[in-house]
Amino acid sequence: MRAHTRVELAQALKRREIPDDVAETVLGKFDAAGLIDDAAFAAMWVRSRHENQGLGRRALAVELKRRGVDSEVVADAVDAVDDEAEEERAAALVRKRLRSMSGVDEQAKIRRLVGMLARKGYGQGLAYRVVRAELGAEGLDDVDG
């Protein structure tokens, strides 16, 4: 099992038809005991999803907000992924995808790779820069994007 945010726990109690006042009391006791920590959850989530799924900061922020994490906590957690780490992870994703694209022309590669990075929450500028660099490393000449 994974950790849960306060909002997720509140929704689970609501689904089980626990009265709101009882649910709030239970959640308050969990808070007091240190069993609910949205900041720790967000930090763990960002680290895990960035390393294992290759998600960029934008996608990580959306996922955390969807789970009910406060915007300020989301910003702090996502800031843990610095520019260099994000670029390195994007490059690794591109290299992995390039291995299966041997018969594809360069423009299609660029389009597909940038699209893949965009779906994973990487910004357009970073995506193009990483794709150009990786295609250049592959020895492809026509990388004008």
The first five atom37 places (N, CA, C, CB, O) and aatype in JSON, in Angstrom:
{
  "aatype": [12, 1, 0, 8, 16, 1, 19, 6, 10, 0, 5, 0, 10, 11, 1, 1, 6, 9, 14, 3, 3, 19, 0, 6, 16, 19, 10, 7, 11, 13, 3, 0, 0, 7, 10, 9, 3, 3, 0, 0, 13, 0, 0, 12, 17, 19, 1, 15, 1, 8, 6, 2, 5, 7, 10, 7, 1, 1, 0, 10, 0, 19, 6, 10, 11, 1, 1, 7, 19, 3, 15, 6, 19, 19, 0, 3, 0, 19, 3, 0, 19, 3, 3, 6, 0, 6, 6, 6, 1, 0, 0, 0, 10, 19, 1, 11, 1, 10, 1, 15, 12, 15, 7, 19, 3, 6, 5, 0, 11, 9, 1, 1, 10, 19, 7, 12, 10, 0, 1, 11, 7, 18, 7, 5, 7, 10, 0, 18, 1, 19, 19, 1, 0, 6, 10, 7, 0, 6, 7, 10, 3, 3, 19, 3, 7],
  "atom_mask": [
    [1, 1, 1, 1, 1],
    [1, 1, 1, 1, 1],
    [1, 1, 1, 1, 1],
    [1, 1, 1, 1, 1],
    [1, 1, 1, 1, 1],
    [1, 1, 1, 1, 1],
    [1, 1, 1, 1, 1],
    [1, 1, 1, 1, 1],
    [1, 1, 1, 1, 1],
    [1, 1, 1, 1, 1],
    [1, 1, 1, 1, 1],
    [1, 1, 1, 1, 1],
    [1, 1, 1, 1, 1],
    [1, 1, 1, 1, 1],
    [1, 1, 1, 1, 1],
    [1, 1, 1, 1, 1],
    [1, 1, 1, 1, 1],
    [1, 1, 1, 1, 1],
    [1, 1, 1, 1, 1],
    [1, 1, 1, 1, 1],
    [1, 1, 1, 1, 1],
    [1, 1, 1, 1, 1],
    [1, 1, 1, 1, 1],
    [1, 1, 1, 1, 1],
    [1, 1, 1, 1, 1],
    [1, 1, 1, 1, 1],
    [1, 1, 1, 1, 1],
    [1, 1, 1, 0, 1],
    [1, 1, 1, 1, 1],
    [1, 1, 1, 1, 1],
    [1, 1, 1, 1, 1],
    [1, 1, 1, 1, 1],
    [1, 1, 1, 1, 1],
    [1, 1, 1, 0, 1],
    [1, 1, 1, 1, 1],
    [1, 1, 1, 1, 1],
    [1, 1, 1, 1, 1],
    [1, 1, 1, 1, 1],
    [1, 1, 1, 1, 1],
    [1, 1, 1, 1, 1],
    [1, 1, 1, 1, 1],
    [1, 1, 1, 1, 1],
    [1, 1, 1, 1, 1],
    [1, 1, 1, 1, 1],
    [1, 1, 1, 1, 1],
    [1, 1, 1, 1, 1],
    [1, 1, 1, 1, 1],
    [1, 1, 1, 1, 1],
    [1, 1, 1, 1, 1],
    [1, 1, 1, 1, 1],
    [1, 1, 1, 1, 1],
    [1, 1, 1, 1, 1],
    [1, 1, 1, 1, 1],
    [1, 1, 1, 0, 1],
    [1, 1, 1, 1, 1],
    [1, 1, 1, 0, 1],
    [1, 1, 1, 1, 1],
    [1, 1, 1, 1, 1],
    [1, 1, 1, 1, 1],
    [1, 1, 1, 1, 1],
    [1, 1, 1, 1, 1],
    [1, 1, 1, 1, 1],
    [1, 1, 1, 1, 1],
    [1, 1, 1, 1, 1],
    [1, 1, 1, 1, 1],
    [1, 1, 1, 1, 1],
    [1, 1, 1, 1, 1],
    [1, 1, 1, 0, 1],
    [1, 1, 1, 1, 1],
    [1, 1, 1, 1, 1],
    [1, 1, 1, 1, 1],
    [1, 1, 1, 1, 1],
    [1, 1, 1, 1, 1],
    [1, 1, 1, 1, 1],
    [1, 1, 1, 1, 1],
    [1, 1, 1, 1, 1],
    [1, 1, 1, 1, 1],
    [1, 1, 1, 1, 1],
    [1, 1, 1, 1, 1],
    [1, 1, 1, 1, 1],
    [1, 1, 1, 1, 1],
    [1, 1, 1, 1, 1],
    [1, 1, 1, 1, 1],
    [1, 1, 1, 1, 1],
    [1, 1, 1, 1, 1],
    [1, 1, 1, 1, 1],
    [1, 1, 1, 1, 1],
    [1, 1, 1, 1, 1],
    [1, 1, 1, 1, 1],
    [1, 1, 1, 1, 1],
    [1, 1, 1, 1, 1],
    [1, 1, 1, 1, 1],
    [1, 1, 1, 1, 1],
    [1, 1, 1, 1, 1],
    [1, 1, 1, 1, 1],
    [1, 1, 1, 1, 1],
    [1, 1, 1, 1, 1],
    [1, 1, 1, 1, 1],
    [1, 1, 1, 1, 1],
    [1, 1, 1, 1, 1],
    [1, 1, 1, 1, 1],
    [1, 1, 1, 1, 1],
    [1, 1, 1, 0, 1],
    [1, 1, 1, 1, 1],
    [1, 1, 1, 1, 1],
    [1, 1, 1, 1, 1],
    [1, 1, 1, 1, 1],
    [1, 1, 1, 1, 1],
    [1, 1, 1, 1, 1],
    [1, 1, 1, 1, 1],
    [1, 1, 1, 1, 1],
    [1, 1, 1, 1, 1],
    [1, 1, 1, 1, 1],
    [1, 1, 1, 1, 1],
    [1, 1, 1, 0, 1],
    [1, 1, 1, 1, 1],
    [1, 1, 1, 1, 1],
    [1, 1, 1, 1, 1],
    [1, 1, 1, 1, 1],
    [1, 1, 1, 1, 1],
    [1, 1, 1, 0, 1],
    [1, 1, 1, 1, 1],
    [1, 1, 1, 0, 1],
    [1, 1, 1, 1, 1],
    [1, 1, 1, 0, 1],
    [1, 1, 1, 1, 1],
    [1, 1, 1, 1, 1],
    [1, 1, 1, 1, 1],
    [1, 1, 1, 1, 1],
    [1, 1, 1, 1, 1],
    [1, 1, 1, 1, 1],
    [1, 1, 1, 1, 1],
    [1, 1, 1, 1, 1],
    [1, 1, 1, 1, 1],
    [1, 1, 1, 1, 1],
    [1, 1, 1, 0, 1],
    [1, 1, 1, 1, 1],
    [1, 1, 1, 1, 1],
    [1, 1, 1, 0, 1],
    [1, 1, 1, 1, 1],
    [1, 1, 1, 1, 1],
    [1, 1, 1, 1, 1],
    [1, 1, 1, 1, 1],
    [1, 1, 1, 1, 1],
    [1, 1, 1, 0, 1]
  ],
  "atom_positions": [
    [[0.83, -1.19, 0.0], [0.0, 0.0, 0.0], [0.87, 1.25, 0.0], [-0.95, 0.0, 1.21], [1.99, 1.25, 0.51]],
    [[0.33, 2.29, -0.58], [1.06, 3.55, -0.61], [0.45, 4.51, 0.4], [1.04, 4.16, -2.02], [-0.65, 4.29, 0.9]],
    [[1.15, 5.56, 0.68], [0.64, 6.62, 1.55], [-0.5, 7.33, 0.83], [1.77, 7.62, 1.95], [-0.62, 7.26, -0.39]],
    [[-1.31, 8.02, 1.59], [-2.44, 8.75, 1.02], [-2.47, 10.17, 1.57], [-3.77, 8.02, 1.32], [-1.98, 10.43, 2.67]],
    [[-3.05, 11.06, 0.8], [-3.22, 12.44, 1.25], [-4.44, 12.53, 2.15], [-3.36, 13.4, 0.03], [-5.26, 11.62, 2.21]],
    [[-4.55, 13.63, 2.85], [-5.71, 13.85, 3.72], [-7.0, 13.82, 2.9], [-5.57, 15.21, 4.48], [-8.0, 13.25, 3.32]],
    [[-6.97, 14.43, 1.73], [-8.17, 14.47, 0.88], [-8.55, 13.06, 0.44], [-7.92, 15.38, -0.36], [-9.74, 12.71, 0.44]],
    [[-7.57, 12.25, 0.06], [-7.86, 10.87, -0.35], [-8.48, 10.08, 0.79], [-6.59, 10.18, -0.85], [-9.42, 9.31, 0.58]],
    [[-7.96, 10.26, 2.0], [-8.51, 9.55, 3.16], [-9.93, 10.03, 3.46], [-7.62, 9.75, 4.39], [-10.8, 9.23, 3.81]],
    [[-10.16, 11.33, 3.34], [-11.5, 11.87, 3.56], [-12.48, 11.3, 2.54], [-11.48, 13.43, 3.49], [-13.62, 10.96, 2.88]],
    [[-12.06, 11.2, 1.3], [-12.93, 10.62, 0.26], [-13.21, 9.15, 0.53], [-12.29, 10.78, -1.13], [-14.34, 8.69, 0.32]],
    [[-12.22, 8.41, 1.0], [-12.41, 6.99, 1.32], [-13.41, 6.83, 2.46], [-11.07, 6.33, 1.69], [-14.26, 5.94, 2.42]],
    [[-13.32, 7.68, 3.47], [-14.27, 7.62, 4.58], [-15.68, 7.97, 4.11], [-13.84, 8.56, 5.7], [-16.66, 7.38, 4.56]],
    [[-15.76, 8.93, 3.22], [-17.07, 9.33, 2.68], [-17.7, 8.19, 1.88], [-16.93, 10.59, 1.79], [-18.9, 7.93, 1.98]],
    [[-16.87, 7.49, 1.07], [-17.37, 6.35, 0.3], [-17.91, 5.25, 1.21], [-16.25, 5.78, -0.6], [-18.84, 4.54, 0.84]],
    [[-17.32, 5.13, 2.38], [-17.76, 4.11, 3.34], [-18.91, 4.62, 4.21], [-16.59, 3.66, 4.23], [-19.32, 3.98, 5.18]],
    [[-19.42, 5.8, 3.84], [-20.57, 6.42, 4.49], [-20.34, 6.71, 5.97], [-21.78, 5.54, 4.34], [-21.25, 6.59, 6.79]],
    [[-19.11, 7.08, 6.28], [-18.78, 7.52, 7.64], [-19.28, 8.96, 7.77], [-17.22, 7.43, 7.92], [-19.0, 9.78, 6.89]],
    [[-20.01, 9.29, 8.82], [-20.51, 10.66, 8.99], [-19.36, 11.67, 8.97], [-21.3, 10.78, 10.31], [-18.26, 11.39, 9.46]],
    [[-19.63, 12.84, 8.4], [-18.6, 13.86, 8.23], [-17.92, 14.25, 9.55], [-19.2, 15.1, 7.6], [-16.7, 14.41, 9.6]],
    [[-18.71, 14.4, 10.62], [-18.11, 14.81, 11.89], [-17.18, 13.73, 12.45], [-19.21, 15.13, 12.91], [-16.14, 14.05, 13.03]],
    [[-17.54, 12.47, 12.29], [-16.69, 11.36, 12.74], [-15.43, 11.3, 11.88], [-17.46, 10.01, 12.68], [-14.33, 11.13, 12.4]],
    [[-15.59, 11.44, 10.58], [-14.45, 11.41, 9.66], [-13.47, 12.52, 10.0], [-14.91, 11.53, 8.2], [-12.26, 12.31, 10.01]],
    [[-13.99, 13.71, 10.27], [-13.12, 14.84, 10.59], [-12.38, 14.6, 11.9], [-13.95, 16.14, 10.68], [-11.21, 14.97, 12.02]],
    [[-13.04, 14.0, 12.87], [-12.4, 13.67, 14.15], [-11.26, 12.66, 13.93], [-13.43, 13.1, 15.15], [-10.16, 12.83, 14.46]],
    [[-11.55, 11.63, 13.14], [-10.53, 10.61, 12.86], [-9.35, 11.22, 12.13], [-11.13, 9.46, 12.03], [-8.2, 10.96, 12.48]],
    [[-9.63, 12.03, 11.11], [-8.55, 12.66, 10.34], [-7.74, 13.6, 11.23], [-9.12, 13.44, 9.14], [-6.52, 13.7, 11.08]],
    [[-8.41, 14.3, 12.15], [-7.71, 15.18, 13.09], [-6.76, 14.4, 13.98], [0.0, 0.0, 0.0], [-5.65, 14.84, 14.26]],
    [[-7.21, 13.23, 14.44], [-6.36, 12.38, 15.28], [-5.18, 11.84, 14.48], [-7.19, 11.22, 15.88], [-4.06, 11.75, 14.99]],
    [[-5.43, 11.46, 13.23], [-4.35, 11.0, 12.36], [-3.32, 12.1, 12.17], [-4.89, 10.55, 10.99], [-2.11, 11.86, 12.21]],
    [[-3.81, 13.34, 11.96], [-2.91, 14.49, 11.82], [-2.06, 14.67, 13.07], [-3.72, 15.77, 11.53], [-0.84, 14.82, 13.0]],
    [[-2.72, 14.65, 14.22], [-2.03, 14.86, 15.49], [-0.98, 13.77, 15.75], [-3.04, 14.88, 16.63], [0.06, 14.05, 16.33]],
    [[-1.27, 12.56, 15.3], [-0.33, 11.45, 15.51], [0.77, 11.43, 14.45], [-1.09, 10.12, 15.49], [1.7, 10.62, 14.53]],
    [[0.68, 12.32, 13.46], [1.69, 12.38, 12.41], [1.52, 11.31, 11.34], [0.0, 0.0, 0.0], [2.45, 11.01, 10.6]],
    [[0.32, 10.75, 11.26], [0.07, 9.7, 10.27], [-0.32, 10.25, 8.9], [-1.03, 8.79, 10.77], [-0.26, 9.54, 7.9]],
    [[-0.7, 11.52, 8.87], [-1.02, 12.17, 7.6], [-0.02, 13.31, 7.42], [-2.51, 12.7, 7.57], [0.07, 14.21, 8.25]],
    [[0.72, 13.24, 6.34], [1.71, 14.28, 6.05], [1.73, 14.49, 4.54], [3.13, 13.9, 6.6], [2.45, 13.8, 3.82]],
    [[0.94, 15.45, 4.08], [0.84, 15.7, 2.64], [2.18, 16.12, 2.04], [-0.2, 16.77, 2.37], [2.46, 15.8, 0.88]],
    [[3.0, 16.83, 2.81], [4.31, 17.26, 2.28], [5.21, 16.05, 2.06], [4.99, 18.27, 3.25], [5.89, 15.96, 1.03]],
    [[5.23, 15.13, 3.0], [6.05, 13.92, 2.84], [5.5, 13.06, 1.71], [6.09, 13.1, 4.16], [6.26, 12.49, 0.93]],
    [[4.18, 12.97, 1.63], [3.55, 12.22, 0.53], [3.97, 12.82, -0.81], [2.01, 12.22, 0.67], [4.36, 12.09, -1.72]],
    [[3.88, 14.14, -0.92], [4.19, 14.81, -2.18], [5.66, 14.6, -2.56], [3.88, 16.32, -2.08], [5.97, 14.36, -3.73]],
    [[6.55, 14.69, -1.61], [7.98, 14.49, -1.89], [8.23, 13.07, -2.37], [8.83, 14.78, -0.63], [8.98, 12.86, -3.33]],
    [[7.62, 12.09, -1.71], [7.78, 10.69, -2.1], [7.18, 10.46, -3.48], [7.13, 9.75, -1.06], [7.78, 9.77, -4.31]],
    [[6.03, 11.01, -3.73], [5.34, 10.85, -5.01], [6.18, 11.41, -6.15], [3.97, 11.54, -4.97], [6.34, 10.77, -7.19]],
    [[6.69, 12.61, -5.96], [7.51, 13.26, -6.99], [8.75, 12.43, -7.29], [7.92, 14.69, -6.54], [9.07, 12.17, -8.46]],
    [[9.45, 12.02, -6.26], [10.66, 11.22, -6.44], [10.34, 9.92, -7.19], [11.32, 10.91, -5.08], [11.03, 9.57, -8.15]],
    [[9.33, 9.22, -6.76], [8.97, 7.94, -7.35], [8.51, 8.07, -8.8], [7.89, 7.27, -6.53], [8.99, 7.36, -9.68]],
    [[7.58, 8.98, -9.04], [7.0, 9.12, -10.38], [8.02, 9.7, -11.37], [5.75, 10.0, -10.33], [7.97, 9.38, -12.56]],
    [[8.92, 10.56, -10.89], [9.93, 11.12, -11.79], [10.94, 10.05, -12.18], [10.65, 12.32, -11.12], [11.29, 9.91, -13.35]],
    [[11.4, 9.29, -11.2], [12.41, 8.26, -11.48], [11.83, 7.07, -12.23], [13.04, 7.79, -10.17], [12.43, 6.59, -13.19]],
    [[10.68, 6.58, -11.81], [10.13, 5.34, -12.37], [9.29, 5.54, -13.63], [9.31, 4.65, -11.34], [9.36, 4.74, -14.55]],
    [[8.49, 6.59, -13.67], [7.62, 6.84, -14.81], [8.19, 7.88, -15.77], [6.26, 7.27, -14.34], [7.72, 8.02, -16.89]],
    [[9.19, 8.61, -15.32], [9.81, 9.62, -16.17], [8.96, 10.87, -16.34], [0.0, 0.0, 0.0], [9.08, 11.56, -17.35]],
    [[8.11, 11.16, -15.38], [7.23, 12.32, -15.51], [7.97, 13.62, -15.25], [6.05, 12.2, -14.56], [8.85, 13.69, -14.4]],
    [[7.61, 14.64, -16.01], [8.17, 15.97, -15.84], [7.43, 16.72, -14.75], [0.0, 0.0, 0.0], [6.41, 16.26, -14.24]],
    [[7.96, 17.87, -14.39], [7.4, 18.66, -13.3], [5.94, 19.02, -13.5], [8.19, 19.91, -13.11], [5.14, 18.99, -12.56]],
    [[5.59, 19.36, -14.73], [4.21, 19.76, -15.0], [3.23, 18.62, -14.72], [4.06, 20.21, -16.46], [2.21, 18.83, -14.06]],
    [[3.53, 17.41, -15.19], [2.66, 16.25, -14.96], [2.62, 15.89, -13.48], [3.14, 15.05, -15.79], [1.58, 15.51, -12.97]],
    [[3.75, 16.01, -12.8], [3.78, 15.71, -11.38], [2.88, 16.66, -10.6], [5.22, 15.79, -10.85], [2.15, 16.24, -9.7]],
    [[2.93, 17.93, -10.95], [2.09, 18.92, -10.27], [0.61, 18.61, -10.49], [2.42, 20.34, -10.78], [-0.19, 18.71, -9.56]],
    [[0.25, 18.25, -11.7], [-1.16, 17.93, -12.0], [-1.61, 16.73, -11.18], [-1.34, 17.66, -13.5], [-2.71, 16.74, -10.63]],
    [[-0.78, 15.7, -11.11], [-1.14, 14.5, -10.35], [-1.33, 14.81, -8.87], [-0.07, 13.42, -10.53], [-2.29, 14.33, -8.25]],
    [[-0.44, 15.6, -8.31], [-0.56, 15.93, -6.88], [-1.8, 16.78, -6.61], [0.69, 16.68, -6.41], [-2.49, 16.55, -5.62]],
    [[-2.08, 17.73, -7.47], [-3.29, 18.56, -7.28], [-4.54, 17.7, -7.39], [-3.34, 19.7, -8.32], [-5.51, 17.91, -6.66]],
    [[-4.52, 16.74, -8.3], [-5.66, 15.83, -8.46], [-5.88, 15.0, -7.19], [-5.43, 14.9, -9.68], [-7.01, 14.59, -6.91]],
    [[-4.83, 14.77, -6.43], [-4.92, 14.0, -5.2], [-5.22, 14.88, -3.99], [-3.64, 13.23, -4.97], [-5.24, 14.4, -2.86]],
    [[-5.44, 16.16, -4.24], [-5.86, 17.06, -3.17], [-4.75, 17.7, -2.38], [0.0, 0.0, 0.0], [-4.99, 18.22, -1.29]],
    [[-3.54, 17.67, -2.9], [-2.42, 18.3, -2.2], [-2.47, 19.81, -2.44], [-1.05, 17.71, -2.68], [-2.71, 20.26, -3.56]],
    [[-2.25, 20.56, -1.4], [-2.26, 22.02, -1.46], [-1.25, 22.54, -2.47], [-1.98, 22.61, -0.08], [-0.15, 21.99, -2.6]],
    [[-1.6, 23.59, -3.18], [-0.75, 24.14, -4.25], [0.65, 24.51, -3.76], [-1.41, 25.35, -4.86], [1.63, 24.31, -4.48]],
    [[0.74, 25.06, -2.56], [2.04, 25.45, -2.01], [2.92, 24.22, -1.76], [1.86, 26.26, -0.71], [4.12, 24.24, -2.02]],
    [[2.31, 23.15, -1.24], [3.04, 21.9, -0.99], [3.46, 21.29, -2.32], [2.17, 20.9, -0.18], [4.56, 20.75, -2.45]],
    [[2.57, 21.37, -3.33], [2.89, 20.85, -4.67], [4.11, 21.58, -5.22], [1.67, 21.02, -5.63], [5.03, 20.95, -5.73]],
    [[4.11, 22.9, -5.13], [5.22, 23.69, -5.66], [6.53, 23.31, -4.98], [4.95, 25.2, -5.47], [7.56, 23.16, -5.65]],
    [[6.51, 23.16, -3.67], [7.73, 22.77, -2.95], [8.22, 21.39, -3.38], [7.48, 22.79, -1.44], [9.42, 21.2, -3.57]],
    [[7.3, 20.45, -3.52], [7.68, 19.08, -3.89], [8.24, 19.03, -5.31], [6.48, 18.14, -3.77], [9.24, 18.36, -5.56]],
    [[7.6, 19.72, -6.22], [8.01, 19.7, -7.62], [9.34, 20.43, -7.8], [6.93, 20.33, -8.52], [10.11, 20.1, -8.7]],
    [[9.61, 21.41, -6.96], [10.88, 22.13, -7.03], [12.07, 21.23, -6.71], [10.87, 23.31, -6.08], [13.21, 21.57, -7.03]],
    [[11.81, 20.09, -6.08], [12.89, 19.15, -5.77], [13.5, 18.56, -7.03], [12.37, 18.01, -4.87], [14.65, 18.11, -7.03]],
    [[12.74, 18.58, -8.13], [13.26, 18.12, -9.42], [13.87, 19.33, -10.1], [12.14, 17.45, -10.33], [13.15, 20.19, -10.61]],
    [[15.19, 19.4, -10.12], [15.84, 20.56, -10.72], [15.9, 20.41, -12.24], [17.25, 20.74, -10.14], [15.6, 19.35, -12.79]],
    [[16.29, 21.48, -12.9], [16.35, 21.5, -14.36], [17.23, 20.39, -14.91], [16.86, 22.85, -14.85], [16.88, 19.72, -15.88]],
    [[18.38, 20.19, -14.28], [19.32, 19.19, -14.77], [18.74, 17.77, -14.66], [20.64, 19.28, -13.99], [18.87, 16.97, -15.58]],
    [[18.11, 17.48, -13.53], [17.52, 16.15, -13.34], [16.39, 15.91, -14.34], [17.0, 15.98, -11.9], [16.24, 14.82, -14.88]],
    [[15.59, 16.95, -14.57], [14.49, 16.82, -15.52], [15.02, 16.58, -16.94], [13.6, 18.07, -15.48], [14.49, 15.75, -17.67]],
    [[16.06, 17.31, -17.31], [16.64, 17.16, -18.64], [17.28, 15.77, -18.8], [17.67, 18.26, -18.9], [17.16, 15.15, -19.86]],
    [[17.97, 15.3, -17.78], [18.59, 13.97, -17.83], [17.55, 12.88, -17.99], [19.42, 13.72, -16.57], [17.74, 11.94, -18.77]],
    [[16.45, 13.0, -17.26], [15.4, 11.98, -17.33], [14.74, 12.01, -18.7], [14.34, 12.19, -16.22], [14.43, 10.96, -19.26]],
    [[14.51, 13.21, -19.26], [13.93, 13.33, -20.59], [14.85, 12.71, -21.63], [13.66, 14.81, -20.93], [14.39, 12.02, -22.54]],
    [[16.15, 12.94, -21.51], [17.11, 12.37, -22.46], [17.11, 10.84, -22.38], [18.52, 12.91, -22.18], [17.21, 10.17, -23.41]],
    [[17.01, 10.31, -21.18], [16.97, 8.85, -21.02], [15.71, 8.27, -21.68], [17.0, 8.46, -19.52], [15.77, 7.22, -22.31]],
    [[14.59, 8.96, -21.55], [13.36, 8.5, -22.19], [13.5, 8.52, -23.71], [12.17, 9.39, -21.77], [13.07, 7.59, -24.39]],
    [[14.11, 9.57, -24.24], [14.3, 9.7, -25.68], [15.23, 8.59, -26.19], [14.88, 11.09, -26.04], [14.94, 7.96, -27.2]],
    [[16.34, 8.36, -25.48], [17.26, 7.29, -25.89], [16.57, 5.93, -25.92], [18.47, 7.24, -24.94], [16.76, 5.14, -26.84]],
    [[15.77, 5.68, -24.91], [15.06, 4.4, -24.84], [14.09, 4.25, -26.02], [14.29, 4.27, -23.51], [14.02, 3.19, -26.64]],
    [[13.35, 5.32, -26.32], [12.38, 5.27, -27.41], [13.07, 5.18, -28.76], [11.47, 6.49, -27.37], [12.56, 4.53, -29.67]],
    [[14.22, 5.83, -28.9], [14.95, 5.81, -30.18], [15.36, 4.39, -30.6], [16.2, 6.69, -30.07], [15.45, 4.1, -31.79]],
    [[15.61, 3.53, -29.64], [16.02, 2.16, -29.96], [14.97, 1.43, -30.79], [16.29, 1.38, -28.68], [15.3, 0.53, -31.56]],
    [[13.71, 1.8, -30.63], [12.64, 1.12, -31.37], [12.19, 1.9, -32.6], [11.46, 0.87, -30.46], [11.16, 1.56, -33.19]],
    [[12.93, 2.92, -33.0], [12.5, 3.78, -34.11], [13.48, 3.73, -35.28], [12.35, 5.21, -33.63], [13.66, 4.75, -35.95]],
    [[14.09, 2.6, -35.53], [15.14, 2.53, -36.55], [14.63, 2.8, -37.97], [15.79, 1.18, -36.51], [15.37, 3.37, -38.77]],
    [[13.42, 2.42, -38.31], [12.94, 2.59, -39.67], [12.14, 3.86, -39.9], [0.0, 0.0, 0.0], [11.51, 4.01, -40.94]],
    [[12.15, 4.77, -38.94], [11.31, 5.97, -39.01], [12.15, 7.15, -39.49], [10.67, 6.28, -37.63], [13.3, 7.32, -39.07]],
    [[11.56, 7.99, -40.39], [12.32, 9.16, -40.88], [12.49, 10.19, -39.76], [11.6, 9.8, -42.1], [11.77, 10.17, -38.76]],
    [[13.46, 11.08, -39.94], [13.87, 12.01, -38.89], [12.74, 12.92, -38.41], [15.01, 12.85, -39.37], [12.57, 13.12, -37.21]],
    [[11.96, 13.47, -39.34], [10.88, 14.38, -38.93], [9.83, 13.65, -38.1], [10.22, 15.01, -40.16], [9.32, 14.21, -37.13]],
    [[9.5, 12.42, -38.48], [8.54, 11.63, -37.71], [9.11, 11.31, -36.33], [8.18, 10.33, -38.46], [8.39, 11.32, -35.34]],
    [[10.41, 11.03, -36.27], [11.05, 10.77, -34.97], [10.92, 11.99, -34.07], [12.55, 10.41, -35.16], [10.53, 11.88, -32.91]],
    [[11.24, 13.15, -34.63], [11.16, 14.38, -33.84], [9.74, 14.58, -33.33], [11.61, 15.59, -34.69], [9.54, 14.83, -32.14]],
    [[8.77, 14.46, -34.21], [7.37, 14.66, -33.85], [6.95, 13.68, -32.75], [6.46, 14.5, -35.09], [6.33, 14.07, -31.76]],
    [[7.27, 12.41, -32.93], [6.87, 11.39, -31.96], [7.57, 11.56, -30.61], [7.17, 10.01, -32.51], [6.96, 11.42, -29.55]],
    [[8.85, 11.87, -30.66], [9.61, 12.02, -29.42], [9.17, 13.24, -28.63], [11.1, 12.1, -29.72], [9.03, 13.18, -27.4]],
    [[8.96, 14.35, -29.32], [8.51, 15.57, -28.64], [7.1, 15.34, -28.07], [8.51, 16.79, -29.62], [6.8, 15.78, -26.97]],
    [[6.25, 14.65, -28.83], [4.91, 14.34, -28.34], [4.95, 13.46, -27.1], [0.0, 0.0, 0.0], [4.19, 13.69, -26.15]],
    [[5.83, 12.46, -27.1], [5.97, 11.59, -25.95], [6.39, 12.38, -24.72], [6.98, 10.48, -26.25], [5.84, 12.18, -23.63]],
    [[7.36, 13.28, -24.89], [7.81, 14.08, -23.76], [6.71, 15.03, -23.29], [9.07, 14.87, -24.14], [6.56, 15.26, -22.09]],
    [[5.96, 15.6, -24.21], [4.86, 16.5, -23.83], [3.82, 15.75, -23.01], [4.2, 17.11, -25.1], [3.31, 16.29, -22.02]],
    [[3.49, 14.53, -23.39], [2.51, 13.74, -22.64], [3.01, 13.39, -21.24], [2.18, 12.45, -23.4], [2.22, 13.14, -20.33]],
    [[4.31, 13.39, -21.08], [4.89, 13.09, -19.76], [5.13, 14.36, -18.94], [6.2, 12.33, -19.94], [5.71, 14.29, -17.85]],
    [[4.7, 15.49, -19.46], [4.75, 16.73, -18.68], [5.99, 17.57, -18.86], [0.0, 0.0, 0.0], [6.27, 18.43, -18.03]],
    [[6.74, 17.35, -19.93], [7.92, 18.18, -20.2], [7.53, 19.35, -21.09], [9.05, 17.34, -20.86], [6.68, 19.2, -21.97]],
    [[8.13, 20.49, -20.87], [7.84, 21.67, -21.66], [8.35, 21.53, -23.09], [0.0, 0.0, 0.0], [9.27, 20.76, -23.35]],
    [[7.75, 22.28, -24.0], [8.09, 22.18, -25.41], [9.55, 22.53, -25.69], [7.2, 23.09, -26.22], [10.22, 21.83, -26.45]],
    [[10.05, 23.59, -25.07], [11.43, 23.99, -25.3], [12.41, 22.92, -24.87], [0.0, 0.0, 0.0], [13.35, 22.59, -25.6]],
    [[12.19, 22.38, -23.68], [13.05, 21.32, -23.18], [12.95, 20.09, -24.07], [12.68, 20.96, -21.73], [13.96, 19.46, -24.38]],
    [[11.74, 19.75, -24.48], [11.54, 18.56, -25.32], [12.31, 18.69, -26.63], [10.04, 18.35, -25.6], [13.03, 17.76, -27.01]],
    [[12.16, 19.8, -27.31], [12.89, 19.99, -28.58], [14.4, 19.97, -28.37], [12.48, 21.31, -29.23], [15.13, 19.36, -29.16]],
    [[14.86, 20.63, -27.32], [16.3, 20.68, -27.05], [16.85, 19.27, -26.79], [16.59, 21.6, -25.83], [17.91, 18.92, -27.32]],
    [[16.16, 18.48, -26.0], [16.62, 17.13, -25.68], [16.57, 16.24, -26.92], [15.77, 16.52, -24.56], [17.49, 15.47, -27.17]],
    [[15.49, 16.33, -27.69], [15.35, 15.5, -28.89], [16.45, 15.86, -29.89], [13.95, 15.69, -29.54], [17.07, 14.96, -30.46]],
    [[16.7, 17.13, -30.1], [17.77, 17.55, -31.01], [19.12, 17.01, -30.56], [17.83, 19.07, -31.12], [19.89, 16.49, -31.37]],
    [[19.4, 17.12, -29.28], [20.68, 16.65, -28.75], [20.83, 15.15, -28.92], [20.82, 17.03, -27.27], [21.89, 14.67, -29.31]],
    [[19.78, 14.41, -28.63], [19.86, 12.94, -28.72], [19.92, 12.48, -30.17], [18.65, 12.3, -28.02], [20.62, 11.51, -30.49]],
    [[19.2, 13.14, -31.05], [19.28, 12.78, -32.47], [20.65, 13.15, -33.02], [18.16, 13.47, -33.28], [21.2, 12.45, -33.87]],
    [[21.2, 14.26, -32.55], [22.55, 14.64, -32.95], [23.56, 13.62, -32.48], [0.0, 0.0, 0.0], [24.52, 13.31, -33.19]],
    [[23.36, 13.09, -31.3], [24.25, 12.06, -30.77], [24.12, 10.76, -31.55], [23.96, 11.81, -29.29], [25.06, 9.97, -31.62]],
    [[22.94, 10.55, -32.15], [22.71, 9.36, -32.98], [23.34, 9.52, -34.36], [21.2, 9.08, -33.12], [23.41, 8.57, -35.14]],
    [[23.79, 10.75, -34.67], [24.44, 10.99, -35.96], [23.48, 11.39, -37.07], [0.0, 0.0, 0.0], [23.84, 11.3, -38.24]],
    [[22.28, 11.84, -36.72], [21.33, 12.27, -37.73], [21.57, 13.74, -38.04], [19.88, 12.05, -37.25], [21.73, 14.56, -37.14]],
    [[21.59, 14.06, -39.31], [21.94, 15.41, -39.73], [20.77, 16.38, -39.74], [22.55, 15.37, -41.09], [20.93, 17.54, -39.37]],
    [[19.59, 15.92, -40.15], [18.44, 16.8, -40.38], [17.61, 16.92, -39.1], [17.56, 16.28, -41.55], [16.58, 16.26, -38.96]],
    [[18.06, 17.74, -38.17], [17.39, 17.89, -36.9], [16.99, 19.36, -36.72], [18.3, 17.41, -35.73], [17.36, 20.0, -35.73]],
    [[16.22, 19.89, -37.67], [15.86, 21.3, -37.62], [14.58, 21.57, -36.84], [15.71, 21.84, -39.01], [14.3, 22.73, -36.54]],
    [[13.8, 20.54, -36.48], [12.6, 20.66, -35.65], [11.64, 21.61, -36.21], [0.0, 0.0, 0.0], [10.57, 21.82, -35.62]]
  ]
}
